[in-house]
Amino acid sequence: MADAIITLTTDFGTSSPFVAAIKGVILSINPAARLVDLSHDIPPYDLRHTSFFLREALPYFPPGTLHVVVVDPEVGTDRSILYVCVAGHRLLVPDNGCWTLLGEGHGHNQPLRVLRVTEPRFWRPTISSTFHGRDVFAPVAAYLSLGVNPADLGPVTTEWRSLRWPSPTRLSDGVAGEVIFVDHFGNLITNIAGSALTAHPGPLKVRVAGTGQVRRVRTYAEADPGEVVALVSSSGLVEVAEVQGNAARRLAVGVGTNVRIEWLAK
C-alpha cells in the first residue's frame, strides 16, 4: 500500500501554500504516495458544491482509493473528523455532511463504516486551530497509505451530520424542482431525473424561474449557438444550458432557482 492513491479536494485555491503544505506532510511520511488533485477550486465553504462534486467524481476511481476532503468551515471547533468507507471508497472528511450524497447515490450493496478520528499519535505534534488539513488530515492519510489499520484511528460511530438535498415534486402535469449545481460552463444541473424529459414522448415545456421556455434536445449540437435548451446531463439529471454560452449568466439564475417541466397533451 506504500504507493496508494490519495486524492485531495479543498477550497484552498491553487495559488495558496496550503495545498503544498498538505502534500509535503503526506510525502514526508510516505514518499511513495501517489497524490492526485481533484480540485482546489471548490467555492469557499460551499458544502453543497462539495457534495455534488464528490458524488460525480469519486465513483470513477479505483476501489480503495483514499480521498482527503478539506472543505471545513468549522475547523477548530468540536466538530469531528471522520474516516468513512462508502461505496468502495475511503474518505477523510470533516463531519459536515459533505460526503452523504455519495452514500445515497452509489453502492448500497456495500457496507457503510464510519469512525471518528480521535487518536493523536497519527497527527502532527502541534495542531493549529485553523489548519487541520495539514496537521490532522494529511498525516492520518499518509499513515493509512502505509497500512495503518483504520480501527486504530478512533471509535466506530453511527451518528454523523447529513446534508439534506431538496427533492423534486411530482405534479399532475409534470415535475417541479430546482437547480442544485452550476458547472464551469454555466450549465444548470437540477434535482429532476432525466426521465422527466425522456419518458414523456409528447410535447412539453421547460420553464426556469417561472418565466421563459426552453427547448428539449438530446445533445448540445442539436441547437444553434446561443440557444437555451434542456437535456439529460451526464449525471442523469435534467440540465438547462446555453449552447456555447453560459446559461447561469444568460438567465441571471443560480443554485436554488425553480425549474418546472410541464407535460402537455398531444
FIMAR-155053 format. One record per residue (C-alpha): residue in three letters; x, y, z. Coordinates in steps of 0.05 Angstrom, whole numbers, padded with zeros to 5 digits, always signed. Layout:
N
ALAXYZ/...
//
This chain:
266
MET+00000+00000+00000/ALA+00060+00046+00002/ASP+00043+00074-00067/ALA-00031+00081-00052/ILE-00072+00134-00088/ILE-00091+00194-00044/THR-00136+00246-00075/LEU-00142+00318-00050/THR-00204+00362-00053/THR-00203+00430-00019/ASP-00229+00501-00024/PHE-00159+00529-00014/GLY-00148+00555-00085/THR-00088+00539-00129/SER-00045+00599-00111/SER-00040+00589-00036/PRO+00014+00550+00001/PHE-00037+00508+00038/VAL-00044+00451-00012/ALA+00031+00447-00019/ALA+00037+00441+00057/ILE-00012+00383+00058/LYS+00027+00347+00003/GLY+00092+00359+00040/VAL+00066+00327+00104/ILE+00040+00266+00066/LEU+00104+00256+00026/SER+00148+00265+00087/ILE+00113+00205+00119/ASN+00103+00165+00055/PRO+00147+00188-00003/ALA+00116+00135-00048/ALA+00045+00160-00041/ARG+00011+00178-00107/LEU-00024+00245-00097/VAL-00080+00265-00144/ASP-00110+00335-00143/LEU-00185+00330-00155/SER-00200+00404-00144/HIS-00175+00462-00101/ASP-00226+00509-00132/ILE-00287+00488-00092/PRO-00324+00553-00076/PRO-00303+00573-00005/TYR-00344+00538+00049/ASP-00394+00511-00002/LEU-00414+00443+00025/ARG-00468+00431-00026/HIS-00420+00442-00084/THR-00371+00396-00049/SER-00424+00342-00040/PHE-00445+00343-00113/PHE-00372+00344-00136/LEU-00355+00283-00095/ARG-00417+00245-00118/GLU-00398+00257-00191/ALA-00323+00245-00186/LEU-00307+00191-00135/PRO-00344+00131-00165/TYR-00296+00131-00224/PHE-00233+00120-00182/PRO-00206+00051-00166/PRO-00238+00017-00105/GLY-00199+00031-00041/THR-00175+00099-00063/LEU-00166+00146-00003/HIS-00200+00214-00013/VAL-00180+00272+00031/VAL-00232+00326+00032/VAL-00217+00392+00067/VAL-00276+00439+00059/ASP-00283+00455+00132/PRO-00320+00518+00154/GLU-00319+00494+00226/VAL-00245+00480+00232/GLY-00221+00489+00303/THR-00288+00475+00335/ASP-00310+00410+00367/ARG-00335+00382+00300/SER-00307+00313+00288/ILE-00262+00287+00232/LEU-00289+00223+00202/TYR-00259+00163+00167/VAL-00313+00137+00121/CYS-00317+00074+00079/VAL-00374+00082+00029/ALA-00388+00054-00040/GLY-00320+00020-00042/HIS-00281+00084-00026/ARG-00247+00112+00035/LEU-00253+00184+00055/LEU-00224+00231+00108/VAL-00275+00286+00116/PRO-00300+00337+00167/ASP-00365+00317+00199/ASN-00407+00367+00160/GLY-00446+00322+00113/CYS-00405+00335+00051/TRP-00399+00260+00036/THR-00470+00237+00049/LEU-00497+00248-00021/LEU-00445+00198-00045/GLY-00475+00146+00002/GLU-00545+00159-00025/GLY-00525+00154-00098/HIS-00478+00094-00102/GLY-00460+00027-00072/HIS-00520+00010-00029/ASN-00498-00063-00031/GLN-00433-00047+00005/PRO-00428-00037+00080/LEU-00421+00033+00107/ARG-00368+00043+00160/VAL-00354+00109+00196/LEU-00302+00123+00250/ARG-00285+00185+00289/VAL-00212+00204+00282/THR-00190+00215+00353/GLU-00122+00182+00361/PRO-00070+00238+00365/ARG-00010+00192+00354/PHE-00025+00196+00279/TRP-00028+00273+00280/ARG+00028+00323+00276/PRO+00057+00342+00344/THR+00029+00413+00342/ILE-00042+00424+00318/SER-00062+00491+00291/SER-00134+00512+00307/THR-00142+00536+00235/PHE-00106+00484+00193/HIS-00128+00413+00209/GLY-00117+00396+00136/ARG-00042+00399+00147/ASP-00038+00376+00219/VAL-00091+00321+00223/PHE-00119+00301+00154/ALA-00051+00298+00119/PRO-00013+00255+00169/VAL-00072+00208+00180/ALA-00078+00198+00105/ALA-00004+00184+00100/TYR-00006+00132+00155/LEU-00066+00099+00125/SER-00030+00094+00059/LEU+00026+00057+00095/GLY-00023+00005+00120/VAL-00045+00031+00188/ASN-00109-00004+00209/PRO-00167+00045+00206/ALA-00192+00016+00271/ASP-00133+00048+00306/LEU-00156+00118+00286/GLY-00214+00120+00335/PRO-00282+00091+00352/VAL-00336+00069+00304/THR-00396+00115+00303/THR-00467+00111+00278/GLU-00481+00185+00284/TRP-00458+00238+00236/ARG-00485+00300+00203/SER-00523+00291+00138/LEU-00530+00343+00084/ARG-00603+00345+00062/TRP-00616+00356-00011/PRO-00682+00382-00039/SER-00726+00332-00073/PRO-00767+00347-00135/THR-00843+00349-00130/ARG-00886+00307-00176/LEU-00944+00347-00204/SER-01006+00323-00241/ASP-00978+00350-00306/GLY-00903+00348-00294/VAL-00847+00358-00244/ALA-00823+00417-00203/GLY-00751+00421-00179/GLU-00692+00468-00173/VAL-00621+00480-00194/ILE-00572+00444-00148/PHE-00506+00456-00184/VAL-00477+00504-00234/ASP-00417+00477-00271/HIS-00357+00513-00302/PHE-00395+00526-00366/GLY-00454+00558-00330/ASN-00498+00497-00343/LEU-00554+00489-00293/ILE-00559+00419-00263/THR-00626+00406-00230/ASN-00651+00355-00180/ILE-00701+00328-00232/ALA-00687+00259-00261/GLY-00673+00259-00335/SER-00732+00212-00345/ALA-00777+00273-00337/LEU-00753+00293-00406/THR-00745+00225-00439/ALA-00804+00184-00412/HIS-00855+00233-00440/PRO-00853+00229-00516/GLY-00904+00284-00526/PRO-00895+00359-00524/LEU-00871+00391-00460/LYS-00849+00458-00432/VAL-00787+00471-00390/ARG-00790+00535-00351/VAL-00735+00566-00310/ALA-00751+00615-00254/GLY-00824+00614-00273/THR-00815+00650-00339/GLY-00789+00634-00407/GLN-00789+00567-00442/VAL-00731+00525-00467/ARG-00729+00470-00519/ARG-00715+00397-00505/VAL-00656+00367-00543/ARG-00613+00305-00538/THR-00546+00338-00549/TYR-00519+00409-00550/ALA-00505+00402-00624/GLU-00579+00397-00640/ALA-00587+00471-00625/ASP-00554+00534-00651/PRO-00502+00572-00611/GLY-00536+00618-00562/GLU-00600+00577-00556/VAL-00621+00557-00486/VAL-00640+00483-00483/ALA-00659+00428-00435/LEU-00627+00359-00439/VAL-00606+00299-00397/SER-00538+00313-00366/SER-00481+00263-00358/SER-00506+00257-00286/GLY-00573+00232-00309/LEU-00607+00295-00286/VAL-00644+00349-00324/GLU-00596+00404-00346/VAL-00610+00473-00375/ALA-00554+00500-00418/GLU-00539+00556-00466/VAL-00505+00525-00526/GLN-00433+00550-00528/GLY-00453+00601-00476/ASN-00468+00608-00402/ALA-00540+00594-00380/ALA-00530+00618-00309/ARG-00506+00686-00334/ARG-00556+00690-00392/LEU-00616+00676-00347/ALA-00586+00711-00285/VAL-00601+00650-00242/GLY-00563+00601-00198/VAL-00569+00547-00145/GLY-00639+00545-00116/THR-00673+00572-00178/ASN-00740+00539-00192/VAL-00746+00494-00253/ARG-00811+00465-00277/ILE-00826+00413-00330/GLU-00897+00412-00356/TRP-00923+00353-00397/LEU-00973+00376-00449/ALA-01029+00337-00482/LYS-01014+00314-00553/
//
